[in-house]
């Protein structure tokens, strides 16, 4: 009986401590790891969200850029961090889903080493061409890509990204001859596109919309269910008879596996409020993005679905890593 009482007392103390921990969280600054260099879309999203979380929860959320190895270095830092809610990651699809079939020696398992919190933002992808590339539209691009003996050059802004796998899928489904040119990020890839050093490439809308409007890049098609309000004259791949080319870049926030549920729920609730703020929607829209929110459970299921989808595409297309 005495052992039972002590066990019950211990359990009650543990529950009380857990509740108190969540009530006090965060009691010191929180590190939000971005596994890519500063200045890219992931970094932009992280800084918007970090500022809002700081306001919401009363402690500073600090963006920590840890780029390298297509995002896997920074992601692994969080996988191995103490699961106390003070180290989080905001990452794109590559290190968490689309790149898993292509990267070698990934030191973490996204399904086991993380507690998903939410999908924080989504965006759109557009196929763009260099200003000097002679094809005026998508049909002309395909004709050139099939007729040229050496094909046309296509940039891959990040190995294992959704953009990479869409490029491989385009090659397989259409018979286009594409000379794939890998880059270490959208920044240098877009610069080379505008300089006509490479012919075409799939890019996230935020990184190229201003260049398209300025006539420095030509837009062929968007990988969205419907045309974008920001580019109403650009057709969707669905309109061009390629309905399977619907893909939205996404960014998710995760904590290390074992992070207390109450802490995860507190972060989830705060992020849900942030996603609804009109000013946040305007800030994201200016970058060609949409703030998003999913429950932790829905985020877990979403990640599983995305992992399978892009693994199937990688297998079909024969995509290779570096």
ABEGO torsion letter per residue (X at the ends): XAAAAAAAAAAAAAAAAAAAAAAAOBABBBBBBBABBBGBAAAAAAAAAAAAAAAAAGBBBBBBBBBEGGGAAAAAAAAABBBAGABBBBBBAAAAAAAAAABBGBABBAAAABBBABBABBBBBBBBBBAABABABAAAAAAAAAABAAEBBBBBABBGBAAAAAAAAAAAAAGBBBBBBBBBEAAAAAAAAAAGABABBBBBAAAAAAAAAAGABBBABBBBABBBAABAABBBAAAAGBAABBBBBBBBBBBBBGBBAAAAAAAAAAAAAAAABAAAAAAAAAAGBBBBBBBAAAAAAAAAAAAAAAAAAAAAAGBBBX
